Each structure stands twice: as structure tokens, then as C-alpha cells.
């Protein structure tokens, strides 16, 4: 209070010796709240739903502008419902992947696994809505990819492209085919999918192909995307040597006016060494250099690199495969030389030897001699040395 122009104080109570929970209770009262005797006596927790990780995922999606990107400029209330269901599926896929039916169970109130439903205001979710939202999303894919391309691409930009595959169970996928399985599941049909990314690896566009589609043949649709849908006149497409082949460069990339970065296959590199443009002495003092080969590859810029660690690892692996092949060939030789029931016949011996060479892929490094009742082999030291170089 103020008395005669001076401020005077009166101590009502000293809280220093009060327990912390009593002080907090007083704080609540002073803020207009109601204090209870004990929180554990006044409150009963009937249910608790995980919240933080889903809030983080949805919050980051909003920061990235994903809800707006999915919806586009023109939308109806039904589109907003589909958009929210797609956001829920994305968050669920990131945090706790599962089937679509499991996603429905995780969203609905009776079986909710998190606060995601409340965060997005979904209410009751039915199975058919989830599948309908996926159909809605597929229809929106061109718009989404074009918007991402406008955000991340510009003229002259690098574009990273590669493909992969996934095997499937069931018989209802119209794109499922038997093909080269990266999952080592040749007994299952599969799909092939190609992914376009910006220079930082941000995904821009994805396309699914039939399971027996060869990697290079997927380039045609990507070029069409770049030129027509994204409206880019000059792009540098980056892909591995299995993707951007000489044929694709000659028949598709060059006519489309696109530049490319890729790697040469081993025979082409060996040809550069044999013809002279690539001098191995370049690597005496450095591991990276730029060369030109106007006769073999006119107008192309070649960057050669030697990786000593990779050379050492390949040498170790080569020697291990050669030794494994020799051990297996020795077993065939013993079978030919044994006294009881020896392996006989040029065809039969050749079949056994062929199985060994095919297993380790080392036939090019061995000289084989087979007769009706004998078998011998030796390493081709020149061939091995040439491959090492």
C-alpha cells in the first residue's frame, strides 16, 4: 500500500516452508482455479492415447505444405475428407505401418491407437472410405507431381532417376509379372517402380510398371514427363549404367535434347584403355582426371576415377572366388581319379565342371582340359592380371 508517497508492505504468509504441491494449489486458486485435496483421488484415468509422435508427423506435413499440395486450388468438401484420410494414412505409414484395415482400426474411437483421428477431425472412418481415398489420390497424382516439379526443378537442373521392384502375394494385381527380382524371390510375381528425385534426393514423381519391364525401357515415360507435363526444356538426367545405356542415349535422350550423367560398362572402359585415351599412368599421382575420346565417344565429357579401396576389395573378392572354384574343381578331379566308380565320359565330366564354373562365374579365368578319363585345369594368369588392371 502507499502511505504518504511511500510504498509499504505487509507479510501475509511465508511460503518458504510450504510443500511444493501446497504452493501449486495456491497458485491454481489465485488463477481462478479449483484446488482439490489430492489429484490422484480426484482424477481417474480411463484411457490414454499416444499423441506426440503423430502430432510431430502431422505438424511437419503441414509445415511442408502437404495438405495444400494434396488438395490443390479447387476442392469440394468431399475432396477435403479424402485429403484428411490420405494424411492419416501417410502418418500411420510413417509411425506404425500396417494394412488398410489395420489403419481403420487404429483411427476409429473404439479401437484407436493414437490421437491421430482427433488431430485431423476424422470422426468415424469406414473401410470403403480408405480405399476410395486411394483412388482419389491416384487421380491427383499428376497435379501433385507437377506442383513438386515446379517447387524443386528449374531449367538445367540435375534429375536423379532409378528403379526398384517389390514382389507380391496374391493374383489380383494387373501389373504383376515374373521378372528380375531384387528381393531374390523369383518364385513370386512383382511390380517395377521408377522414382524421380531432385539433386538433394527429394522424391518428385513415381511410376509403377509391369513386373517384367527392363530398367532402360522405363526412361521413355520419364522423358515424356519432363518435356510435356513439367515443361522443362533442358534437364540433366542422372542414372546408373544399367539404366542409361548407349541405345537409350542414341534413341531417346539425344533426340529429346536432354543431357545425362551415367557410368560406362566394363567393356567400354577396357576399350578406352586398349585404344589409348585412358592411360593408367594418370593414376600414379591422382585418383581423378578428365579425358576425351573423340573417336569412341564424340562430344562426351569423360571423368575417370580410381578408387584404391574398391580395387583392394575387388582383388580380395576375386581371389576368394578363384580359390573357391579351385576347391570345387579339385573335388571333380578326385572323382575322375578315384579307383571305385570313377567319373567317366567327356560329357559327364564336362557337366560337372560346367556346374562349378557357372556357380562362381570364374570360367574366363581357367583353362580346362577334359578327355574321356581325365580332367585338368590351370589359372589364366594373364586374364586375371588384365581384369585386375
HELIX and SHEET records of a PDB file:
HELIX    1   1 UNK A   20  UNK A   30  1                                  11    
HELIX    2   2 UNK A   39  UNK A   42  1                                   4    
HELIX    3   3 UNK A   52  UNK A   63  1                                  12    
HELIX    4   4 UNK A   66  UNK A   71  1                                   6    
HELIX    5   5 UNK A   77  UNK A   95  1                                  19    
HELIX    6   6 UNK A  100  UNK A  107  1                                   8    
HELIX    7   7 UNK A  109  UNK A  111  5                                   3    
HELIX    8   8 UNK A  116  UNK A  120  1                                   5    
HELIX    9   9 UNK A  127  UNK A  152  1                                  26    
HELIX   10  10 UNK A  215  UNK A  218  5                                   4    
HELIX   11  11 UNK A  219  UNK A  224  1                                   6    
HELIX   12  12 UNK A  225  UNK A  229  3                                   5    
HELIX   13  13 UNK A  246  UNK A  248  1                                   3    
HELIX   14  14 UNK A  249  UNK A  253  3                                   5    
HELIX   15  15 UNK A  254  UNK A  256  1                                   3    
HELIX   16  16 UNK A  266  UNK A  275  1                                  10    
HELIX   17  17 UNK A  280  UNK A  284  5                                   5    
HELIX   18  18 UNK A  308  UNK A  337  1                                  30    
HELIX   19  19 UNK A  346  UNK A  360  1                                  15    
HELIX   20  20 UNK A  363  UNK A  365  5                                   3    
HELIX   21  21 UNK A  381  UNK A  388  1                                   8    
SHEET    1   A 2 UNK A   2  UNK A   3  0                                        
SHEET    2   A 2 UNK A   6  UNK A   7 -1                                        
SHEET    1   B 5 UNK A 203  UNK A 210  0                                        
SHEET    2   B 5 UNK A 190  UNK A 197 -1                                        
SHEET    3   B 5 UNK A 157  UNK A 167 -1                                        
SHEET    4   B 5 UNK A 235  UNK A 238  1                                        
SHEET    5   B 5 UNK A 259  UNK A 261  1                                        
SHEET    1   C 2 UNK A 288  UNK A 291  0                                        
SHEET    2   C 2 UNK A 302  UNK A 305 -1                                        
SHEET    1   D 2 UNK A 366  UNK A 370  0                                        
SHEET    2   D 2 UNK A 375  UNK A 379 -1                                        
END                                                                             
